[in-house]
């Protein structure tokens, strides 16, 4: 059983307490890093890019996104005056979370800028190294440019209920959700009557009692022999009904007790319309108890011929194990019938999904650092969703309390540094 989980507010308060008295880059529990999180905003050039200056030379570096996939673009200056693109070279080296490295070489363009041919994938969150050679002079700058990233100490994450699991291959199920009713299995219900008429002298079982086969439930005095005899149950089970009282007369053939073996029950599921054409015996069924949300797995045994008169539905039947007796006949249930399962190279739980800007994202953890991963989604079912791009197998994805990580990132004011 999972421990009680913190609310987002409680997490924020706890994180704030850890930050009290620490600088912006404290490493003892929680920190937000990046340009927007430092004390000073980086200088910007006429093209909106970051200005990198050294020894009288300035490189204005931006990520061009208008009408094109994100690519690095640069402009060169000496003493504030533009230089031709052919006056130098620029290379941008990136290190992403987890140590993933990439390089972007910029080449001169006719408009006077330098432009990379390689795309800068999302998120734009990395440690940056810029290497330039302008008019024969070698230059170098380094800085951090983080977005959608936060740090949460392991103890705080554990206490807050934040859990991770590796992204991995799985199956996506084509499921139909239906309603149903629990009923005793036919042939496992006994209507128990007196063999000979006469007054009832003793009753030894009440409704709800568990009884075993051969156990006496009542004693009746025969009108014919004036001797008493026991009325016994032929099956083990639970007493569902008692239609007798001491002193009343048991007539021949009248039911005194109803006993049912409830160790297993039928689940009669009502399938409507065209859905019935896809339902066949042998497929998996997940049954959910409405009272408390408990679930059980079973297999569809048969689809009954004909149509239920009242509901005009097709009845599909499965058997449900009920050893603990918590599933009760007559109770309504809901169920998911899985008609097909398709393999997927990479899946994550639906609970892992969040939105960030206009992306569908999950949060990946490396050490104590959490960062967004924009992902492209494929097919989904009630529990899992296929990931077409944006993740790789083995990435540690937040699968519980992902909204707490999102709230902490949003609290940090994560930037998009272009």
N, C-alpha and C positions, 0 to 999 in steps of 0.2 A: 504494500500500500504506500502511495506517495505521501510524503509529509505535507502539511498545509503550506500553500504557496503564498509568497508576499504579493501584495498589490504593487502596481507601478509607482504609486506615491510612496509606499514604504521603501521600495528600492531606491528611489531618488533621494529620500531623506538619509538613508544609510550611506549612499555614495557621497552625498554632500558632507556628511560627518567625516568621512574618510579624507575628503579634500581640505577640510578646515585647517588653515595654518600652513598649507603646502603651496609650492609654486605651481605654475601652469603645467609643468611637465613632471610632476611628482610620480614616482614609480612604486609607491608603497601600497597601492590598491586600485587607484582609478585615475586615469588621465585622458584628456582629449588633446590630440596633437594636430598640427597643420597650420597653414597660413592664417586661416580665420580665427584660430585659437590662440595665436601668439599675441604679444603686446602691440606689434606694429603691423599694419597692412603693407604688403610689398608695393613698390612704386610701379606705376603703369605708364605705358607709352601711348603714342598717338593711335596705334592700332588696337589698343586695349590689352596688350601683352605685358608680361613681366619684364622690367628693365634690369639687366645684369650688366654692371659697369666694373671696369678694371683697367687701370693705366690709360685712361683717356678713351678707351674703346667701350662701346655699349652694344649689347645684343638685346634686342626686344624679341621675346619668345612668347608665342601664343599657340593655342590649339584651334585651328580653323575648323569650323563646323557648319558654316552657312552653305547649304547646298552640296555638301560633300561629307563623307565619313570623317570622323575626327582625325586630323593629321597635324603634326607640328609644323609651324610656320615661323620664320624669323626675319628680322631686318637688322642691318648693320649700320652703326654710326661711329664717327670719330669726332670728339669734342662737340657732340650734339648735332653734327651735320651728317645727312645720309651718305652712306657709301654704296657703291654698286654691289649687287649680289655676288659678282665674281671676285670681290675683294677678299673673300674668306670662305671658310667651311664651318659647318656646325653639325655636331652629333649630340643627340640626347640619349643618355643611358638611364634606364629605369630599373628599379628593384621593387617588385610588388610584395605584398604580404605573403610570407611563406618562402621568400628568397627567390621568387621567379624573376628572371632577368630578361630584358628585351632592349633592343637598340634601334634608334631611328636616325638615319643619315639624311640631312637636308641638302637639296641640290638647287642651284640658281634657277630662277624663273624670269620670264620676260618682263614681269611687272616690277622687278627690282627686289623681290623677296627671295628667300630660300624656303623650299617646301619639301617635306618628306613624302615618299610614296607609300609608306607603311601606315596602317591605321592604329590609332591609340585606343585600345579596347576599354570599355567600362568595367569597373569604376575607374575614374581618373584619380587613383589613390596610390602613391608610390613615393619612394625616395628618388630624387632626381640628381643626376650628374650631367652637366653641360660642358662639352669640350669644344672649343672653337679655336680656329687659327685665322687671324685677321691681319692682313698685310704682313704675313710672315711671323706674327707674334702668337705664341701658344697661350691660351686662356682657359681657365677652369672655374666652374661654380658648382656648388652643391646646396641643395635645400630639400625640405620635406614638403610634399603637396598631398595632403590626405583629405579624403571625403568619405562620408558614410562609414566612419571608423570610430571605435571607442575601445577603452580598456576597462575591464571589470576583473577585480581580483577573484581568484578561484574560490575563496571562502564565501565571498559575497554572492557569487554566481550560484554556488551550491545551496546556500541558505535561501536564495530567491527562487529555487526550483528550476533554474536554467539548465537544460540538458541538451547534449549534442549526440549525434549518431552519424556514421559515415554514409554519404550518398553511395548508392549501390544499385545493381540490377534488381529488377523485380517484375511484377505482373500488374497489369491494369485490368480490372474486371468490368465486364458489361453487366450491370446489375439492374434488377427491377425491384422497386420497393412496393410491398403489398401489405395488406392487413390480414389478420387471421384470428382464429379462436382455438383455445386448447380444449380437447375433449378426451375422456377416457378411451383407452384402446378397446375396440369391440372384442368381446369374449373374455375380458378381464373385469367384468362387473357381474356380481352375483346378487339376485333378489332372493332373500332367504325367507321361507315361510314355514309354518308349523305343519308337521305331517298329519297330526290328528287335531281336531278342534277341541277347545277346552280353555279354562281360565289360565292366565299367565301368573305364575307364582313368584317368579324372580327374573330380574334383568341384570346382566353383568357387563354391559357395554353401552357406551354413549357415543353420540356423533363426534367424530374426530379421533376416536380411539384407534390405535393400530392393533390389529388382531392377526392371529396366525391360523392357518388352515387346521380345522378340527376343533378349534376353541369354542366352548359353549358361550352363547350370547344371551340365552334366556332359558328358563325352565317352565314347561307347560304341563298342566295336569290333564290327562286325556279323559274326555267324557265317556269314552268307551270302557277303559280299563280302570279308571280312577287312580291310575299311577302316574307319576311324573316322568318326564323324559326331557333331555336337553335338546335345544335347538342350536345347531353348530354351523359354523361358516365353512364352506367347501374351499375357500381360497384365503390366502393371506392378503392383507390390504388395510384400508382405512374405512371406518364406518362413515358413509356419506349421509345416511338417513336412518331414523328409528321411528317406526309407526306402531309403537306398543307402549303400554303402561301396566304396572302391576295391578292385577285384579280385573283387567279387561279380558274379554274373551277373544282368543285367537281362532278365527274361522279358517276352514280348510282352504289352502291356496292363497290366503291373503298375505302380502309381503309385510314382514315384521322389520327386517333390516335390509339396507342396501349397502353392500361392501364392494369396494373397487380396489384393484391393484394399480396404484398410481406411480409405480417405479418407472414407468414410461407413459407418455401421453402422445396422442395424435395432435399435430398442428395442422388444422385445415385452413389453407391460405386461399384467399379469394382473388382471382386474376381476371381482369376485365379487358374486353375488346381484343384488339390485335395482339396484345402482349401474350395472350394464351398460345399463340402460334410458336412462340420462341421457348416456351417452357416444356422441358422434357425430363423424365425421370433420370436420376443419377447426378444432377447438378448440385453444387453446394448451396446451403441455405444458412444464413445467420439470423437467428431469432432474437428479438429484443423484448424484454419484459417491460411493460409500460410503467409499472409501479415504481421501479427503482433503476431502470436502465441496464440491468444485467443482461448479458448476451450468452447465447449458446450456439454451437455449431452442429449442424446435422446435414442430412442429404435427402433430397426430394425422392420419395419412393414411388409415387404414382400420380397421374393426373386422372381424376375421376371422370367417367363418361357423363354426358348430359350437362345441364346447367342448373345452378342453384335457383330455385323458383323465385325467392324473395328478392335476391340481389342481381339476378341475371348474370352471375359470374361463373367462371370455371373454377372448380375446387382442386387445388394441388395439395397433396398430403405428404407430410413427413412425420417421423417418429422422433420424440425428444426424450432424452434420458432425464429422469427426475428423482435421482437417488436421495437428494436432500429434502424432497417434498415441497420445495419453495415455488415450483411451478404448479399453479392450481387450475383444475378443470373449470371451464366457463370463463376464464380470463381472456381478455382481448390482448393481442400481441401485434407487433409489426415485424416484418422480416424483409431481408434482402435476398433475392434469388439470383445467383450468379449464373448467367447463361453462357458466358464465354470469358476466357482469361487470355490476354495477349501479353507476351513478354515485352519488356521495355529495357533498354540498355542501362537507363539511369532513372531512378525514382526517388522522391522525397515524400514525407508525410504532408498531407494537406495543411496540417497545423503549423508547418514550418513556413508557409507562405505569408509574406507581408507586401505592402506597397511602399515604394520610395520614389518621390516625384511621380513620373508616369510609368514606372517600371514595376513589374512583378519581381520580387527579390526574395532571397533567403539570406541568412547571416551565417558566415563561415567563421569558425574560431581557429586561431593559431596561437598557442600559448594562452595568454590572458587577453589577447586582442581579438575583437569581433569586427567584421567588415561586411558590407553589403556585397551580394553577387546578383546583378541583374540576370534573369534567366528567361529563356524562351520555353514556354510550356506546350506540352502535347496533350495526349488523352489523360483523363482523370477518372477516378471513381470516388466513392465516399471517403476513402482513407488515404489514397496515394495519388500523386500526379507525376506524369512523365516529364523529364527535363530533356529538352532537345539540345540546348546549348547554355553555356555560362557556368557549368560545374564540371568537375571531373570525378571519376570514381575515387572514393576514399576521402574526399573533402569532408571535414567535420562540420556538419550543419546543425544549427540550433533547431531542435524539434519540439521543445517544450518551453513555454514562456517567451517565445520570440518577440512578442509585443513589448516586453520589458527592455530588450536590447534596442528595439526601434525607438522607444521613448527616450532612452539614454542618448542615442545618437542624435535625435532631434533636439534634445536639451543642449547638446554641445554646439549646435549651430554649424553642423558640418558643411563645408564650402564645396563649391565646384570651381576650381581654380583654372580659369581659362584666360 
